[in-house]
Amino acid sequence: GVLKNAEKFFFGKDPLEAEQIIHRLAESEPSNPEWPKELASLYRMVGVPGFETNNSAERALEAYKRVLSVTRDPAAREGLAGEMADAEFKSGDFDAASELAQIHLKSSDRSAVHRANILLGRISLRWGDLIGAKQFLLDSSKPEAAAYVRLFSPSMVLAKELLAKGEQETVIQYLTNCQSLWPRGEEILSLWIEDLRHGRTPDFGNLAK
């Protein structure tokens, strides 16, 4: 309890001290997923202690290596870059998010092909690269994405963003690809394709959140 309280106290006041306390907590509770998350939050909010750079991608890479060192669970290690990429994207640091998403894409995490490509596509849109965003959407629906999409459904976030840019044909191709990845959603995917072919905008519901 004392260590945990100390970590909270030093979090904003002395990042190096907070980092050392989190390391000690992680050593005493190696299976607790809270400490890697806490370390990632520290680096995102105040930077990486002792690592001076103005390059956010370099900072994100160093943060990832350090958080990985205290992440013991094999599945959590595989998915760590993806989780950190999502957090960087939400905070608006697209350079950092891109760096981490590319690491995630190369991992053996089963969500990587789908999630990392979707995120890289969303980053591309924000960088004004429409062609890149379209390709990432299609790449996210490659056959290798099936193991994840079959269980968790395909994301429609990037598809929705591309529709707002008038990219109906790319989204129709994506939805068509998803039919083989997500057999239980084949009917709704067909309805959405039909909507698009008739100039209507589908309601993707929670899949676009």
Helices and strands as residue ranges (DSSP letters): H 2-13, H 15-28, H 34-46, H 56-69, H 74-91, H 94-105, H 112-126, H 130-139, G 143-145, H 146-152, H 157-163, H 168-181, G 183-185, H 186-197, G 205-208
